[in-house]
């Protein structure tokens, strides 16, 4: 009679975490930076076709790093859930905290129940008073950030550089400048291409707008 091999739960969690972190580390980082009129989302992204930053709802944006197909599934689910919530209740009931909590629950369930965790990190931003920034890790852990946030392989160094350079009252050009410099320092090289968008409160209800950046 043979017995199934026993693996301690701690080892399973440790191996899943290591697997997810390795996948995320291969992805290019994304930063969020508050400025006077809203929130800037900036990603190093040489592709002009595959987008890592998108609108979720009126004043809410999504950004994802890691496996594109996995965070794209999450993004579409988030849009559907936000639309449903706005339809059943009111548009004002759709906020970044509710969307981030949904992603946290989904990633937590996948991490605990599925053999392979999602190799993704997610960033949710909302422009308002105050602005909201939420970071969700591969295991569903939810972080409430202030002023700046970063996800991806170089997130810690990137966020540290952003916190040092950030100051009250930045305009969008200044936010872009400190964001690009923080990426250059964190990566130790010049960027191969940028993807950028803003949630700007002066745009009205639909606050999301993509930026076209020159190298």
DOBADO-948751 format. One record per residue (C-alpha): residue in one letter; z, y, x. Coordinates in nm, 3 decimals. Example, Ala and Ser with C-alpha at 12.3 -4.5 7.8 and 13.67 -1.06 7.14 Angstrom:
2
> residu	w	v	u
> a	0.780	-0.450	1.230
> s	0.714	-0.106	1.367
***
This chain:
215
> residu	w	v	u
> x	0.000	0.000	0.000
> x	-0.097	0.339	0.139
> x	0.082	0.663	0.072
> x	-0.084	1.005	0.053
> x	-0.020	1.223	0.355
> x	0.255	1.475	0.288
> x	0.199	1.836	0.388
> x	0.488	2.079	0.363
> x	0.426	2.371	0.122
> x	0.508	2.616	0.401
> x	0.231	2.468	0.614
> x	-0.019	2.485	0.328
> x	0.059	2.853	0.268
> x	0.044	2.927	0.640
> x	-0.294	2.757	0.681
> x	-0.437	2.928	0.373
> x	-0.316	3.267	0.498
> x	-0.464	3.212	0.843
> x	-0.795	3.101	0.693
> x	-0.816	3.409	0.467
> x	-0.716	3.652	0.741
> x	-0.983	3.517	0.975
> x	-1.249	3.566	0.709
> x	-1.133	3.920	0.633
> x	-1.118	4.010	1.003
> x	-1.490	3.946	1.031
> x	-1.558	4.214	0.767
> x	-1.601	4.582	0.837
> x	-1.312	4.803	0.732
> x	-1.293	5.059	0.450
> x	-1.076	5.371	0.432
> x	-0.955	5.592	0.149
> x	-0.856	5.951	0.223
> x	-0.714	6.206	-0.019
> x	-0.866	6.554	-0.002
> x	-0.811	6.871	-0.204
> x	-1.036	6.775	-0.497
> x	-0.995	6.398	-0.502
> x	-1.032	6.083	-0.295
> x	-1.294	5.992	-0.034
> x	-1.389	5.626	0.019
> x	-1.558	5.558	0.352
> x	-1.693	5.229	0.485
> x	-1.886	5.126	0.791
> x	-2.184	4.954	0.629
> x	-2.526	4.925	0.797
> x	-2.679	4.769	0.483
> x	-2.850	5.001	0.236
> x	-2.872	4.730	-0.031
> x	-2.529	4.563	-0.040
> x	-2.262	4.806	-0.156
> x	-1.891	4.768	-0.083
> x	-1.779	5.073	-0.284
> x	-1.844	5.121	-0.656
> x	-1.721	5.281	-0.978
> x	-1.496	5.073	-1.204
> x	-1.421	5.321	-1.481
> x	-1.426	5.696	-1.543
> x	-1.192	5.807	-1.261
> x	-1.137	5.472	-1.086
> x	-1.322	5.320	-0.789
> x	-1.327	4.977	-0.624
> x	-1.381	4.882	-0.261
> x	-1.382	4.531	-0.114
> x	-1.403	4.369	0.229
> x	-1.453	4.008	0.330
> x	-1.689	3.764	0.160
> x	-1.937	3.969	-0.040
> x	-1.990	3.711	-0.316
> x	-1.615	3.682	-0.374
> x	-1.530	4.050	-0.398
> x	-1.844	4.105	-0.605
> x	-1.713	3.853	-0.860
> x	-1.383	4.041	-0.867
> x	-1.557	4.378	-0.905
> x	-1.760	4.262	-1.207
> x	-1.451	4.109	-1.368
> x	-1.264	4.435	-1.315
> x	-1.539	4.639	-1.480
> x	-1.547	4.405	-1.779
> x	-1.169	4.416	-1.816
> x	-1.158	4.796	-1.789
> x	-1.435	4.833	-2.049
> x	-1.255	4.594	-2.285
> x	-0.924	4.777	-2.245
> x	-1.090	5.112	-2.312
> x	-1.265	4.972	-2.619
> x	-0.957	4.804	-2.769
> x	-0.716	5.090	-2.699
> x	-0.833	5.421	-2.552
> x	-1.000	5.542	-2.236
> x	-0.672	5.702	-2.126
> x	-0.506	5.360	-2.123
> x	-0.736	5.245	-1.841
> x	-0.569	5.337	-1.513
> x	-0.569	5.223	-1.152
> x	-0.233	5.049	-1.180
> x	-0.354	4.826	-1.465
> x	-0.677	4.742	-1.281
> x	-0.495	4.675	-0.953
> x	-0.242	4.453	-1.130
> x	-0.526	4.249	-1.278
> x	-0.676	4.194	-0.932
> x	-0.332	4.109	-0.794
> x	-0.275	3.844	-1.060
> x	-0.623	3.696	-1.014
> x	-0.600	3.673	-0.634
> x	-0.244	3.539	-0.653
> x	-0.353	3.262	-0.891
> x	-0.650	3.169	-0.673
> x	-0.435	3.160	-0.359
> x	-0.167	2.939	-0.513
> x	-0.384	2.704	-0.720
> x	-0.719	2.667	-0.545
> x	-0.782	2.470	-0.223
> x	-0.962	2.767	-0.067
> x	-0.829	3.122	-0.105
> x	-1.062	3.419	-0.145
> x	-1.137	3.580	0.190
> x	-1.112	3.934	0.055
> x	-0.904	4.248	0.042
> x	-0.945	4.502	-0.238
> x	-0.879	4.874	-0.258
> x	-0.846	5.055	-0.592
> x	-0.843	5.436	-0.606
> x	-0.792	5.676	-0.895
> x	-0.824	6.052	-0.896
> x	-0.560	6.229	-1.102
> x	-0.230	6.409	-1.074
> x	-0.121	6.243	-0.857
> x	-0.402	6.036	-0.705
> x	-0.339	5.663	-0.685
> x	-0.429	5.421	-0.405
> x	-0.360	5.048	-0.433
> x	-0.433	4.781	-0.174
> x	-0.445	4.415	-0.281
> x	-0.437	4.137	-0.022
> x	-0.596	3.792	-0.032
> x	-0.276	3.636	-0.174
> x	-0.235	3.894	-0.449
> x	0.026	4.110	-0.278
> x	-0.002	4.463	-0.417
> x	0.067	4.771	-0.204
> x	0.104	5.125	-0.340
> x	-0.029	5.362	-0.074
> x	0.001	5.738	-0.025
> x	-0.258	5.989	0.103
> x	-0.458	5.733	0.306
> x	-0.523	5.359	0.291
> x	-0.734	5.104	0.477
> x	-0.845	4.744	0.432
> x	-1.035	4.503	0.656
> x	-1.010	4.367	1.008
> x	-0.896	4.692	1.173
> x	-0.694	4.821	0.877
> x	-0.363	4.876	1.059
> x	-0.511	5.076	1.346
> x	-0.743	5.264	1.112
> x	-0.462	5.360	0.874
> x	-0.241	5.472	1.162
> x	-0.516	5.699	1.298
> x	-0.577	5.843	0.952
> x	-0.209	5.917	0.893
> x	-0.190	6.105	1.225
> x	-0.494	6.321	1.143
> x	-0.437	6.378	0.769
> x	-0.309	6.713	0.644
> x	-0.268	6.886	0.311
> x	-0.565	7.069	0.160
> x	-0.853	6.893	0.338
> x	-1.199	6.957	0.198
> x	-1.440	6.665	0.175
> x	-1.619	6.755	0.500
> x	-1.291	6.758	0.691
> x	-1.189	6.426	0.532
> x	-1.521	6.276	0.641
> x	-1.472	6.405	0.994
> x	-1.125	6.254	1.039
> x	-1.242	5.933	0.872
> x	-1.537	5.890	1.108
> x	-1.320	5.966	1.410
> x	-1.054	5.718	1.296
> x	-1.321	5.449	1.266
> x	-1.458	5.533	1.612
> x	-1.115	5.500	1.771
> x	-1.024	5.183	1.579
> x	-1.353	5.007	1.652
> x	-1.400	5.144	2.004
> x	-1.766	5.227	1.938
> x	-1.998	5.443	1.730
> x	-2.078	5.338	1.374
> x	-2.396	5.149	1.284
> x	-2.415	5.313	0.941
> x	-2.197	5.460	0.668
> x	-2.135	5.409	0.299
> x	-1.933	5.683	0.130
> x	-1.833	5.794	-0.217
> x	-1.588	6.034	-0.375
> x	-1.373	6.047	-0.683
> x	-1.389	6.422	-0.741
> x	-1.185	6.578	-1.021
> x	-1.433	6.865	-1.045
> x	-1.705	6.621	-1.159
> x	-1.546	6.583	-1.502
> x	-1.473	6.253	-1.673
> x	-1.717	6.056	-1.456
> x	-1.557	6.146	-1.124
> x	-1.740	5.891	-0.905
> x	-2.027	6.013	-0.688
> x	-2.200	5.855	-0.389
> x	-2.255	6.060	-0.074
> x	-2.565	6.045	0.142
> x	-2.454	6.070	0.504
> x	-2.662	6.131	0.811
> x	-2.570	5.945	1.127
***
